[in-house]
Amino acid sequence: MKVLVYSSPSCPFCIRAKQFLKDKAIEFTDIDVSSDEEKAEEMVKKSGQMGVPVIDIDGQIVVGFDRPKLSKILGVV
């Protein structure tokens, strides 16, 4: 499973989303879109959103920290 988290360091929901993934022992790649314009554009193309976090789980896009949706996609409680 490939998990990408498009985030920014000052975003509280990004911090919560990443902590949730860590707590569930889900490996992920954190992409700081505040310092990488190319990755920010990639995020907008995938999600249609400018806001963070955007979480890409094997091509399934979750916008924001949606705990129930993340749990369902990842198969965790």
Legacy VTK file of the C-alpha trace (Angstrom):
# vtk DataFile Version 3.0
C-alpha trace
ASCII
DATASET POLYDATA
POINTS 77 float
0.000 0.000 0.000
1.331 3.419 -0.961
0.225 6.359 1.191
1.130 9.964 0.370
0.246 12.851 2.667
0.305 16.278 1.030
0.637 18.702 3.923
2.146 21.875 5.305
4.013 22.227 8.615
1.606 24.818 10.069
-1.592 22.847 9.360
-3.141 21.355 12.531
-5.275 18.854 10.576
-2.157 17.674 8.727
-0.432 17.036 12.040
-3.463 15.077 13.297
-3.690 13.034 10.087
-0.007 12.101 10.219
-0.266 11.208 13.922
-3.285 9.008 13.151
-1.285 7.136 10.498
1.674 6.742 12.877
-0.619 5.469 15.655
-2.009 2.859 13.256
1.521 1.866 12.118
0.781 2.923 8.534
3.899 3.910 6.592
3.487 7.077 4.548
5.433 9.656 2.611
4.971 13.226 3.830
5.072 15.830 1.063
5.434 19.448 2.194
3.503 21.407 -0.435
4.449 24.734 1.171
8.021 24.295 -0.066
7.474 22.226 -3.249
5.447 24.007 -5.921
5.552 21.021 -8.281
4.094 18.700 -5.623
1.477 21.338 -4.741
0.341 21.337 -8.384
0.294 17.514 -8.349
-1.937 17.611 -5.250
-4.398 20.023 -6.884
-4.564 17.845 -10.021
-5.319 14.767 -7.916
-7.840 16.344 -5.556
-9.162 19.517 -7.155
-8.389 21.164 -3.805
-5.909 23.774 -2.653
-6.330 22.921 1.042
-4.318 20.400 3.007
-4.128 17.662 4.029
-4.767 15.616 0.928
-4.101 11.932 1.487
-3.553 9.574 -1.461
-3.985 5.905 -0.553
-3.213 3.797 -3.636
-4.995 6.381 -5.793
-7.957 6.915 -3.453
-8.019 10.575 -2.467
-9.112 11.776 0.963
-9.347 15.544 1.418
-8.928 16.732 4.983
-8.525 14.597 8.082
-11.556 12.315 7.693
-10.876 9.665 10.341
-13.840 7.361 9.459
-12.997 7.402 5.736
-9.285 6.817 6.382
-10.076 3.934 8.756
-12.346 2.311 6.179
-9.874 2.615 3.282
-6.932 1.467 5.416
-8.897 -1.294 7.143
-8.035 -0.121 10.655
-10.164 0.580 13.707
LINES 1 78
77 0 1 2 3 4 5 6 7 8 9 10 11 12 13 14 15 16 17 18 19 20 21 22 23 24 25 26 27 28 29 30 31 32 33 34 35 36 37 38 39 40 41 42 43 44 45 46 47 48 49 50 51 52 53 54 55 56 57 58 59 60 61 62 63 64 65 66 67 68 69 70 71 72 73 74 75 76
